[in-house]
């Protein structure tokens, strides 16, 4: 009799789990959650039910419940790689880097044939800047589950990071053959090649006009259309698409301008000349070359000039400096920058920051004596970099304010630069950035190198020579032929940098002067000289 009851109970649990997964797949969150509750009521230690709770919570954007559920799974079954991978991703998203490190280590300890696990691990490793390891994970996910668009998309984006544009294009086209309405695949494909006709635009217009389209899908289509209209030099249509994309994106993200103002003021008030003179000296590593500034201002062009030198490796846009501060201080705010992050940073030993940064970037140098870290936002970290890595070099890109602001406004970013989807917010952010760079120049004269995008693009050789001289490297003619370089490009400029230096982007904002009146007037109100 007891055996029969147990068999009936097992059948009921299996049926509940099956129904729960079906409800989840169909987006019926409440019904899926109800199946979970019933299963756990029957068997409180049922691992699969707790894991399903976590998946349901993720779908319902209840991160706290998801975290608790996946932790319950690991307590019941410590060698559950899928739960550890989910925890790693949640912790990484929440800025809890040390917890993410531990969860990732646990996930990697236990072999898995679940493609979702490998895709998750690839995502976390990408966020940590471990793109080589991430690629292996994405490849494994596709090997275990071929022709699955989400896994293929992550792999395609990784290929772009590694400069394998043709391979990425092939994967993206395969995705669209399987799933013609993949907004991210359409957007990525538009960025991977230059449009020669309007066929792809027409396809995306049709997809964007569908009823019940997800709000987060629209920006991908609009920004892709804008880029292709620019390729075709249809300027008015391009701006209309960019404007619609920015409006759609702004509705799906929150930009806390008051918090950014507070953060910038705190940075300025904290990293004074007196602090710099009194703070301990950092790590002796002279390998890093930081290329920074605003995004889309020529940082990739300058990086390519530098990394064409035989002694320098391109390491991409690295998160390692900020992650070193978070790991050492156990800082847990998910926001990328905050006053508390810098309050925590100033209490740390600069030598330890520089040492951990050096340790976590050691394998990214490709065996060369120097490497470039091209994360634009590191301009906020300049005083800390100067202290933590006193032998490193810092190169700062300058660009005409309107060209710089418009270049960001017309670009869809992943999870950064949330100020860039509104003309006035973009302009005010740019004014704050310019003010801060002026403060750094006054406080730390001669300790970083300003290089003009316009001057470099217009007259390459003297500017390239001055740059290489600042880096204390012997001149090599290869630095003038950067477009012939085959190395990876982790940037929205991945297509353009395969060309020689050109001036097509200089003054491009003037094609849209009437449409950009809000941006222009806001910059002027902020006292930013437009003709810089």
C-alpha positions as CSV (number, residue, x, y, z in Angstrom):
1,X,0.0,0.0,0.0
2,X,2.8,2.4,1.0
3,X,4.6,1.6,-2.2
4,X,1.5,2.4,-4.3
5,X,1.1,5.7,-2.5
6,X,4.8,6.6,-3.2
7,X,4.3,5.7,-6.9
8,X,1.2,7.8,-7.1
9,X,3.1,10.7,-5.4
10,X,6.0,10.4,-7.8
11,X,3.7,10.4,-10.8
12,X,1.9,13.5,-9.4
13,X,5.2,15.3,-8.8
14,X,6.4,14.5,-12.3
15,X,3.1,15.7,-13.7
16,X,3.3,18.9,-11.7
17,X,6.8,19.6,-12.9
18,X,5.9,18.9,-16.5
19,X,2.9,21.2,-16.3
20,X,5.0,23.9,-14.5
21,X,7.7,23.9,-17.3
22,X,4.9,24.0,-19.9
23,X,3.3,27.0,-18.3
24,X,6.6,28.7,-18.0
25,X,7.4,28.1,-21.6
26,X,4.1,29.6,-22.6
27,X,4.6,32.6,-20.3
28,X,1.9,31.6,-17.8
29,X,3.8,32.7,-14.7
30,X,1.0,32.3,-12.1
31,X,0.1,28.8,-13.3
32,X,3.8,27.8,-13.3
33,X,4.2,29.2,-9.8
34,X,1.1,27.3,-8.6
35,X,2.6,24.0,-9.9
36,X,5.8,24.7,-8.0
37,X,4.0,25.4,-4.7
38,X,2.0,22.2,-5.0
39,X,5.1,20.1,-5.8
40,X,7.0,21.6,-2.8
41,X,4.1,21.1,-0.5
42,X,4.1,17.4,-1.4
43,X,7.9,17.0,-1.3
44,X,9.7,20.0,0.3
45,X,13.2,18.8,-0.7
46,X,12.4,18.3,-4.4
47,X,15.4,19.9,-6.1
48,X,13.7,20.2,-9.5
49,X,10.8,22.1,-8.0
50,X,13.0,24.6,-6.3
51,X,15.0,25.1,-9.5
52,X,11.7,25.7,-11.4
53,X,10.8,28.3,-8.7
54,X,14.0,30.1,-9.6
55,X,13.2,30.0,-13.3
56,X,9.7,31.2,-12.8
57,X,10.9,34.0,-10.5
58,X,13.4,35.1,-13.2
59,X,10.7,35.2,-15.8
60,X,8.6,37.3,-13.4
61,X,11.6,39.6,-12.7
62,X,11.6,38.6,-9.0
63,X,15.3,38.4,-8.5
64,X,15.2,38.0,-4.7
65,X,13.0,34.9,-4.9
66,X,15.1,33.5,-7.8
67,X,18.3,33.9,-5.7
68,X,16.7,32.2,-2.7
69,X,15.4,29.4,-4.9
70,X,18.7,28.7,-6.6
71,X,20.4,28.8,-3.2
72,X,17.9,26.3,-1.9
73,X,18.9,24.0,-4.8
74,X,22.6,24.2,-4.0
75,X,21.9,23.4,-0.3
76,X,19.9,20.3,-1.3
77,X,22.3,19.3,-4.1
78,X,25.7,21.1,-3.9
79,X,26.9,19.7,-7.3
80,X,24.1,21.4,-9.3
81,X,25.9,23.4,-12.0
82,X,22.8,25.0,-13.4
83,X,21.8,26.5,-10.0
84,X,25.4,27.7,-9.4
85,X,25.5,29.2,-12.9
86,X,22.2,31.1,-12.3
87,X,23.6,32.4,-8.9
88,X,26.8,33.5,-10.6
89,X,24.8,35.5,-13.2
90,X,22.5,37.0,-10.5
91,X,25.4,38.0,-8.3
92,X,27.3,39.5,-11.3
93,X,24.2,41.6,-12.3
94,X,23.9,42.8,-8.7
95,X,27.5,43.9,-8.5
96,X,28.4,41.2,-5.9
97,X,31.6,40.2,-7.6
98,X,33.1,38.0,-4.9
99,X,29.9,35.9,-4.6
100,X,29.8,35.7,-8.4
101,X,33.4,34.5,-8.4
102,X,32.6,31.7,-5.9
103,X,29.4,30.6,-7.7
104,X,31.3,30.5,-11.0
105,X,34.0,28.4,-9.4
106,X,31.4,26.0,-8.1
107,X,29.6,25.7,-11.4
108,X,32.8,25.0,-13.3
109,X,33.7,22.3,-10.8
110,X,30.8,20.1,-11.8
111,X,30.6,18.8,-15.4
112,X,27.3,19.4,-17.2
113,X,25.7,18.4,-20.5
114,X,23.0,21.1,-20.1
115,X,23.5,23.7,-22.9
116,X,21.8,26.4,-20.8
117,X,24.6,26.0,-18.1
118,X,27.3,26.6,-20.7
119,X,25.5,29.6,-22.2
120,X,25.1,31.0,-18.7
121,X,28.7,30.5,-17.8
122,X,29.7,32.2,-21.1
123,X,27.6,35.2,-20.2
124,X,29.1,35.5,-16.8
125,X,32.6,35.1,-18.1
126,X,31.9,37.8,-20.8
127,X,30.8,40.2,-18.0
128,X,34.1,39.4,-16.2
129,X,36.1,40.2,-19.3
130,X,37.1,36.5,-19.8
131,X,36.1,36.4,-23.5
132,X,38.4,33.5,-24.5
133,X,36.9,31.2,-21.9
134,X,33.4,32.6,-22.7
135,X,33.8,31.6,-26.3
136,X,34.5,27.9,-25.4
137,X,31.3,27.9,-23.3
138,X,29.2,29.4,-26.1
139,X,30.6,26.8,-28.5
140,X,29.8,24.0,-26.1
141,X,26.2,25.2,-25.7
142,X,25.7,25.2,-29.5
143,X,27.4,21.8,-29.7
144,X,24.9,20.4,-27.1
145,X,21.9,22.2,-28.7
146,X,22.5,23.2,-32.3
147,X,20.3,25.8,-34.1
148,X,19.1,27.4,-30.9
149,X,19.0,31.2,-31.6
150,X,19.7,32.5,-28.1
151,X,22.9,30.5,-27.8
152,X,23.9,31.3,-31.4
153,X,23.4,35.0,-30.8
154,X,25.7,35.0,-27.8
155,X,28.3,33.1,-29.8
156,X,27.9,35.6,-32.7
157,X,28.5,38.6,-30.4
158,X,31.6,36.8,-29.0
159,X,32.9,36.4,-32.6
160,X,32.5,40.1,-33.2
161,X,34.6,40.8,-30.0
162,X,37.3,38.6,-31.4
163,X,37.3,40.4,-34.8
164,X,35.8,37.4,-36.7
165,X,33.2,39.5,-38.5
166,X,32.6,37.2,-41.5
167,X,32.0,34.2,-39.1
168,X,29.7,36.3,-37.0
169,X,27.7,37.4,-40.1
170,X,27.3,33.7,-41.1
171,X,25.9,32.8,-37.6
172,X,23.6,35.8,-37.6
173,X,22.1,34.9,-41.0
174,X,21.6,31.3,-39.7
175,X,19.7,32.7,-36.8
176,X,17.4,34.7,-39.0
177,X,16.8,31.6,-41.2
178,X,15.5,29.9,-38.0
179,X,13.9,32.9,-36.3
180,X,13.2,35.7,-38.8
181,X,11.9,38.0,-36.0
182,X,15.1,38.1,-33.9
183,X,15.6,41.8,-33.2
184,X,19.1,41.5,-31.8
185,X,20.2,39.4,-34.8
186,X,18.9,42.0,-37.2
187,X,20.7,44.8,-35.3
188,X,24.0,42.9,-35.1
189,X,23.8,42.0,-38.8
190,X,23.3,45.6,-39.7
191,X,26.4,46.5,-37.8
192,X,28.5,43.8,-39.3
193,X,28.3,45.0,-42.9
194,X,27.5,48.1,-44.9
195,X,24.0,48.3,-46.5
196,X,23.9,48.7,-50.3
197,X,20.1,48.7,-50.7
198,X,17.0,49.0,-48.6
199,X,15.9,45.3,-48.6
200,X,16.9,44.7,-45.0
201,X,15.4,48.0,-43.9
202,X,12.0,47.0,-45.4
203,X,12.1,43.6,-43.6
204,X,12.8,45.3,-40.3
205,X,10.0,47.9,-40.9
206,X,7.6,45.1,-41.3
207,X,8.7,43.3,-38.2
208,X,8.7,46.6,-36.1
209,X,5.1,47.3,-37.2
210,X,3.8,44.0,-35.9
211,X,1.1,44.1,-33.2
212,X,2.1,43.2,-29.6
213,X,5.8,43.5,-30.3
214,X,7.9,43.6,-27.1
215,X,8.9,47.2,-26.1
216,X,12.6,46.0,-25.8
217,X,12.6,44.7,-29.4
218,X,11.8,48.1,-31.0
219,X,15.1,49.9,-30.3
220,X,17.1,47.1,-32.0
221,X,15.0,47.5,-35.2
222,X,15.1,51.3,-35.2
223,X,18.8,51.7,-34.5
224,X,19.6,49.1,-37.2
225,X,17.4,51.0,-39.7
226,X,19.1,54.2,-38.8
227,X,22.5,52.8,-39.4
228,X,21.5,51.4,-42.8
229,X,19.8,54.6,-43.8
230,X,23.1,56.4,-43.0
231,X,25.0,53.8,-45.1
232,X,22.6,54.8,-48.0
233,X,23.1,58.5,-47.1
234,X,19.3,59.0,-46.6
235,X,19.9,61.4,-43.7
236,X,16.4,62.4,-42.8
237,X,15.2,58.8,-42.6
238,X,18.3,57.9,-40.6
239,X,17.6,60.5,-38.0
240,X,13.9,59.6,-37.8
241,X,14.9,56.0,-37.1
242,X,17.6,57.0,-34.5
243,X,15.1,59.3,-32.8
244,X,12.4,56.5,-32.6
245,X,15.0,54.1,-31.3
246,X,16.2,56.5,-28.6
247,X,12.6,57.2,-27.5
248,X,11.8,53.4,-27.4
249,X,15.0,52.6,-25.5
250,X,14.5,55.4,-23.0
251,X,11.1,54.0,-22.1
252,X,12.7,50.7,-21.0
253,X,15.6,52.0,-18.9
254,X,15.9,54.3,-16.0
255,X,18.6,57.0,-16.0
256,X,19.0,58.5,-12.5
257,X,20.6,61.9,-13.4
258,X,20.5,63.1,-9.8
259,X,22.6,60.1,-8.7
260,X,25.1,60.8,-11.5
261,X,25.4,64.4,-10.5
262,X,26.1,63.3,-6.9
263,X,28.7,60.8,-8.0
264,X,30.6,63.3,-10.2
265,X,30.6,65.8,-7.3
266,X,31.8,63.2,-4.9
267,X,34.7,62.1,-7.2
268,X,35.7,65.8,-7.7
269,X,35.7,66.5,-4.0
270,X,37.5,63.3,-3.0
271,X,40.5,62.9,-5.4
272,X,42.3,66.1,-4.6
273,X,45.9,67.1,-4.9
274,X,46.3,66.6,-1.2
275,X,44.9,63.1,-1.4
276,X,47.2,62.3,-4.3
277,X,50.3,63.5,-2.4
278,X,49.4,61.5,0.7
279,X,48.2,58.3,-0.7
280,X,50.5,55.3,-0.9
281,X,52.2,54.4,-4.2
282,X,50.8,51.5,-6.2
283,X,51.9,48.5,-8.2
284,X,55.0,48.8,-10.4
285,X,53.4,47.1,-13.5
286,X,54.1,49.2,-16.6
287,X,52.2,47.0,-19.1
288,X,48.8,48.8,-19.1
289,X,47.9,51.5,-21.6
290,X,44.5,53.0,-20.7
291,X,42.6,54.5,-23.7
292,X,39.6,56.4,-22.4
293,X,37.1,59.2,-22.8
294,X,33.5,59.2,-24.1
295,X,32.3,56.3,-26.2
296,X,32.3,56.7,-30.0
297,X,34.9,59.5,-29.9
298,X,37.8,57.6,-31.7
299,X,39.0,55.5,-28.8
300,X,39.1,52.5,-31.2
301,X,41.0,54.4,-33.9
302,X,43.7,55.3,-31.3
303,X,43.7,51.8,-29.9
304,X,44.4,50.4,-33.3
305,X,47.2,52.8,-33.9
306,X,48.8,51.7,-30.6
307,X,48.2,48.0,-31.0
308,X,49.7,48.0,-34.5
309,X,53.0,48.3,-32.6
310,X,54.8,45.0,-32.2
311,X,55.1,45.5,-28.4
312,X,51.5,46.1,-27.7
313,X,48.5,43.8,-27.5
314,X,44.8,44.8,-27.7
315,X,42.9,43.5,-24.6
316,X,39.6,45.1,-25.4
317,X,37.2,47.0,-23.1
318,X,38.1,45.5,-19.8
319,X,36.1,45.7,-16.6
320,X,39.1,44.5,-14.5
321,X,40.0,47.8,-12.9
322,X,36.5,48.5,-11.5
323,X,36.2,44.8,-10.6
324,X,39.4,44.9,-8.6
325,X,38.0,47.6,-6.5
326,X,34.7,45.7,-6.0
327,X,36.5,42.5,-5.1
328,X,38.9,44.1,-2.6
329,X,36.2,46.2,-0.9
330,X,33.3,43.7,-1.3
331,X,31.3,46.5,-2.8
332,X,27.8,45.2,-3.7
333,X,25.9,48.1,-5.4
334,X,24.8,46.9,-8.8
335,X,25.2,50.4,-10.2
336,X,28.4,50.7,-12.2
337,X,29.4,54.0,-10.4
338,X,28.2,55.5,-7.2
339,X,29.6,57.7,-4.4
340,X,29.9,54.6,-2.2
341,X,32.1,52.8,-4.8
342,X,34.6,55.6,-4.5
343,X,34.3,55.9,-0.7
344,X,35.2,52.2,-0.6
345,X,38.0,52.6,-3.2
346,X,39.8,55.4,-1.3
347,X,40.1,53.1,1.8
348,X,42.0,50.5,-0.2
349,X,45.7,50.0,-0.6
350,X,46.6,51.3,-4.1
351,X,49.2,48.6,-4.4
352,X,46.6,45.9,-3.9
353,X,44.3,47.5,-6.5
354,X,47.1,47.6,-9.0
355,X,48.3,44.1,-8.0
356,X,44.9,42.5,-8.5
357,X,44.3,44.4,-11.8
358,X,47.7,43.1,-12.9
359,X,46.9,39.6,-11.8
360,X,43.6,39.4,-13.6
361,X,44.9,41.0,-16.8
362,X,48.2,39.0,-17.0
363,X,46.9,36.4,-19.5
364,X,45.3,39.1,-21.8
365,X,48.7,40.6,-22.8
366,X,49.3,37.9,-25.5
367,X,52.9,37.5,-24.4
368,X,53.7,41.1,-25.3
369,X,55.2,43.6,-22.8
370,X,52.3,46.1,-23.1
371,X,48.5,46.0,-23.6
372,X,45.7,48.4,-24.2
373,X,42.7,48.6,-21.9
374,X,40.1,50.5,-23.9
375,X,37.2,51.0,-21.5
376,X,36.0,54.6,-22.1
377,X,34.4,55.1,-18.7
378,X,37.8,54.7,-17.0
379,X,38.1,58.5,-17.2
380,X,36.2,58.5,-13.9
381,X,39.0,56.3,-12.5
382,X,42.0,58.4,-13.6
383,X,43.2,59.4,-10.1
384,X,42.9,55.8,-8.9
385,X,44.7,54.5,-11.9
386,X,47.5,57.0,-11.4
387,X,47.9,55.8,-7.8
388,X,47.3,52.1,-8.3
389,X,49.4,51.8,-11.5
390,X,51.9,54.8,-11.5
391,X,53.9,53.3,-14.4
392,X,50.8,52.8,-16.6
393,X,50.1,55.2,-19.4
394,X,46.7,57.0,-19.9
395,X,45.5,58.3,-23.3
396,X,42.4,60.5,-23.4
397,X,40.4,61.1,-26.6
398,X,38.9,64.5,-27.3
399,X,36.2,65.2,-29.9
400,X,33.9,68.0,-31.0
401,X,31.1,68.0,-28.4
402,X,28.2,67.8,-30.9
403,X,29.9,65.0,-32.9
404,X,30.6,63.2,-29.6
405,X,27.1,63.5,-28.2
406,X,25.4,62.6,-31.5
407,X,27.7,59.6,-32.0
408,X,26.4,58.2,-28.7
409,X,22.8,59.3,-29.3
410,X,22.7,57.2,-32.5
411,X,24.2,54.1,-30.9
412,X,22.3,51.4,-29.0
413,X,24.4,50.3,-26.0
414,X,24.0,47.2,-23.9
415,X,23.7,48.3,-20.3
416,X,25.8,51.4,-20.1
417,X,25.5,55.1,-21.1
418,X,21.8,55.3,-20.1
419,X,22.1,59.1,-20.5
420,X,22.5,58.7,-24.3
421,X,18.8,58.2,-25.2
422,X,17.6,61.8,-24.6
423,X,19.2,64.8,-26.3
424,X,19.2,67.0,-23.2
425,X,20.4,64.3,-20.8
426,X,23.2,63.4,-23.2
427,X,24.3,67.0,-23.4
428,X,24.3,67.5,-19.6
429,X,26.2,64.3,-19.1
430,X,28.8,65.5,-21.6
431,X,29.2,68.8,-19.8
432,X,29.8,66.9,-16.5
433,X,32.4,64.7,-18.2
434,X,34.2,67.8,-19.7
435,X,34.3,69.5,-16.4
436,X,35.7,66.5,-14.7
437,X,38.5,66.1,-17.3
438,X,39.3,69.8,-16.8
439,X,39.7,69.1,-13.1
440,X,42.0,66.1,-13.7
441,X,44.2,68.2,-16.1
442,X,44.5,70.9,-13.4
443,X,45.3,68.4,-10.6
444,X,47.4,65.9,-12.4
445,X,49.2,67.9,-15.2
446,X,51.2,66.0,-17.7
447,X,50.1,62.6,-16.3
448,X,47.8,61.7,-19.2
449,X,47.9,62.5,-22.9
450,X,45.1,64.3,-24.7
451,X,44.7,63.4,-28.3
452,X,42.2,64.9,-30.7
453,X,40.1,62.6,-32.9
454,X,39.7,65.3,-35.6
455,X,43.5,66.1,-35.7
456,X,44.4,62.4,-35.8
457,X,41.9,61.5,-38.5
458,X,42.9,64.6,-40.6
459,X,46.6,64.3,-40.2
460,X,47.6,60.9,-39.0
461,X,51.3,60.7,-38.9
462,X,52.4,63.6,-36.7
463,X,49.6,62.7,-34.2
464,X,50.5,59.0,-34.2
465,X,54.2,59.8,-33.7
466,X,53.4,62.1,-30.7
467,X,51.2,59.3,-29.3
468,X,53.8,56.6,-29.6
469,X,56.4,59.0,-28.2
470,X,54.3,59.6,-25.1
471,X,54.0,55.8,-24.6
472,X,57.8,55.7,-24.7
473,X,57.8,53.2,-27.5
474,X,60.2,53.2,-30.5
475,X,58.4,54.3,-33.7
476,X,57.2,51.6,-36.1
477,X,55.7,52.4,-39.5
478,X,53.0,49.8,-38.9
479,X,51.3,52.3,-36.6
480,X,50.2,54.2,-39.7
481,X,48.7,51.0,-41.3
482,X,46.4,50.1,-38.4
483,X,43.6,49.2,-40.8
484,X,45.6,46.2,-41.9
485,X,45.6,44.7,-38.4
486,X,43.6,41.5,-38.0
487,X,43.2,41.5,-34.2
488,X,39.9,41.6,-32.3
489,X,37.8,44.8,-32.1
490,X,35.3,44.9,-29.2
491,X,33.4,48.0,-30.3
492,X,30.6,49.4,-32.4
493,X,33.3,50.6,-34.8
494,X,34.4,47.1,-35.8
495,X,33.7,47.7,-39.5
496,X,35.1,51.2,-39.8
497,X,38.5,50.4,-38.2
498,X,39.2,48.0,-41.1
499,X,39.6,51.2,-43.2
500,X,42.4,53.7,-43.3
501,X,41.9,56.9,-41.3
502,X,39.1,59.1,-42.7
503,X,37.3,62.3,-41.9
504,X,33.8,61.3,-42.9
505,X,32.5,61.4,-39.3
506,X,33.9,64.9,-38.6
507,X,31.1,67.4,-38.5
508,X,28.5,64.8,-39.3
509,X,26.1,66.2,-36.7
510,X,25.7,69.2,-39.0
511,X,23.6,67.1,-41.4
512,X,21.1,66.9,-38.6
513,X,21.5,70.4,-37.1
514,X,17.8,71.2,-37.1
515,X,16.8,67.9,-35.5
516,X,19.6,68.2,-32.9
517,X,18.5,71.7,-31.7
518,X,17.8,70.5,-28.1
519,X,21.2,68.9,-27.8
520,X,22.9,72.0,-29.2
521,X,21.1,74.5,-27.0
522,X,21.6,72.4,-23.9
523,X,25.4,72.2,-24.5
524,X,25.5,76.0,-25.0
525,X,23.5,76.5,-21.7
526,X,26.0,74.3,-20.0
527,X,28.9,76.5,-21.3
528,X,30.3,73.9,-23.6
529,X,32.1,75.4,-26.6
530,X,30.7,73.8,-29.7
531,X,33.6,74.4,-32.0
532,X,36.2,72.6,-29.9
